[in-house]
């Protein structure tokens, strides 16, 4: 097992000692379990899709599904943009 050292505030140390004593465990064990839970939660958050995160927003806006329902939006699609002519040369 690797050794890791870190600095904590007096308040955090007091809270950690209280948690360890109430669980009849060591501070190291409490920190290992907390770190493992934090890292597991971080992995789960990374695997969530954008749709899952915004599912409450999906379908909340009315209107066409996309702009292709209006032929005017596709009029120039695939063509080079027209250049505007500027004054005499």
Buried (B, 14 or more C-beta within 10 A) or exposed (E): EEEEEEEEEEEEEEEBEEBBEEEEEEBEEBBBEEEEEEEEEEEEEEEEEEEEEEEEEEEEEEEEEEEEEEEEEEEEEEEEEEEEEEEEE
